[in-house]
Amino acid sequence: MTPSQEKKIKRVLLLLLISPFVSGFLTAMIVFTQPDIMMSMGLAGMIGLWMISSIASYKAIKGYIFG
């Protein structure tokens, strides 16, 4: 393995570690600032929101890391 490949693998692992925390934080911010939205969405809506935010944060961090 070349050093550049190792660097990429480390970046991907870092990305996979960070993105759930970022999405969880974003979801928590929405829940605490808009509790009425959370009540109307229910659990399925919260899971959907978390999945969307985790995908979005994954893509954003990936774009930031890989340029």
Contacts in CASP RR format, 6 or more apart in sequence:
PFRMAT RR
TARGET T0000
AUTHOR 0000-0000-0000
METHOD contacts of the structure
MODEL  1
MTPSQEKKIKRVLLLLLISPFVSGFLTAMIVFTQPDIMMSMGLAGMIGLW
MISSIASYKAIKGYIFG
11 65 0 8 1.000
11 66 0 8 1.000
14 65 0 8 1.000
15 58 0 8 1.000
15 61 0 8 1.000
15 62 0 8 1.000
15 65 0 8 1.000
18 57 0 8 1.000
18 61 0 8 1.000
19 54 0 8 1.000
19 57 0 8 1.000
19 58 0 8 1.000
19 61 0 8 1.000
20 54 0 8 1.000
22 53 0 8 1.000
22 54 0 8 1.000
22 57 0 8 1.000
22 61 0 8 1.000
23 50 0 8 1.000
23 53 0 8 1.000
23 54 0 8 1.000
23 55 0 8 1.000
23 56 0 8 1.000
23 57 0 8 1.000
23 58 0 8 1.000
24 50 0 8 1.000
24 53 0 8 1.000
24 54 0 8 1.000
26 53 0 8 1.000
26 57 0 8 1.000
27 46 0 8 1.000
27 49 0 8 1.000
27 50 0 8 1.000
27 53 0 8 1.000
30 37 0 8 1.000
30 38 0 8 1.000
30 49 0 8 1.000
31 38 0 8 1.000
31 46 0 8 1.000
38 46 0 8 1.000
41 49 0 8 1.000
END
